Amino acid sequence: MTVRHPQERGAALLSVLLLVAVMAVIAATALDRLTLATRIAGSAATVDQGRAYAFAAEEIALRRVGELVRRDAARLTLAGGWLGRDFTLPLPGGEGRARLSDANNCFNLNSLVAETAPGRFSQRSGAVAQFTELMTLLGIDRGEAMAIAGAAADWIDSDSNDGPLGAEDGVYRAMQTSYLPANRPMVDVSELRAVRGVSAKIYARLKPWICALPVTEPVRLNVNTLAPEQAPLVAMLVPGQISTADARAALAARPADGYGSAVRFWQARSLERVKPSQDVAEQAGVNSRWLALTTQVTMGDGFLTAHSLIDANGGAPAAGQVPPVIVRRDWGEAD
């Protein structure tokens, strides 16, 4: 017979307990990873379902915009209460909210340049002056505003030559964190943060007033959908000749069915003394090509936001020729 020492029995018991502990840790880790994988799969399914609902909201919005265009292809007004209004979309296990807004009523940063040849962009001095005026009306120092407008135009134009008060390659290379200007139209307004002179404070002040539309045409506002609080956008059109108060008065005096034409708008009592050139006068239009759709989908603990840009013209030269289309879509909260 083999005689075992009492201490050997303790070592065997300790080995068994250690093995059980290791197996418990492995099981707990596997269970934790399984739980995490289940949550990730559930979140992915929720996101996919939320995106499907957002796409459905886009289709509804396109139909609505198409109806507005068919009603009057030459003029878009606030009739029907479609602008800035939340439309609730009841969903299985959640809720969706969609809001249409006029994306024309902003300063398009890409209007700082004109496309003189395919893929070639040169500065548009009139737009630079208007951007400077808008910043001044918003309380930014005029000298600082001129420098930002010049640098923004240089950021987009195709050449590498410094414009008046502008900034090209040499300026950005000399910075502590060096980089180069894009020399192409902006895709998102957040690109303005990279332009020389644009601080976080200035960007926050400008953001509600600017946009980056996929065209380099001059700014064309819709005075039938502009709110009186957006009067600085009108005042910037003729720098130094229109006060914010006069622009606000013209918008407040808008007929219930909107202005019939740009001519009627400039004939408003508060603007009678202003004689803009024909090109500038047409920048205060009565129609909108660009509309923005914001969709928010809530499903349980999941939340999804989509921002869609609608071309009411469908890419055609004028409205009513082809159906409206989505030209850009962004997911998540805006910066």
Buried (B, 14 or more C-beta within 10 A) or exposed (E): EEEEEEEEEEEEEEEEEEEEEEEEEEEEEEEEEEEEEEEEEEEEEBBEBBBEBBBBBBEBBBEBBBEBBEEBBEBBBBBEEBBEEEBEBEBEEBEBBBBBBBBBBBBBBBBBBBBEEEEEBBBBEBBBBBBBBBBBBBEBEEEBBBBBBBBBBBBBBBEEEBBEBBBBBEBBEEEEEEEEBEBBBBEEBEBBEBBBBBEEEBBEBBBEBBBBBBBBBBBBBBBBBBBBEBBBBBBBBBBEBBEBEBBBBBBEBBEEEBBEBBEBBBEBEBBEEBEBEEEBBBBBBBBBBBBBBBBBBBBEEBEBBBBBBBBBBBEBEEBBEEBBBBBBBEEEEEE
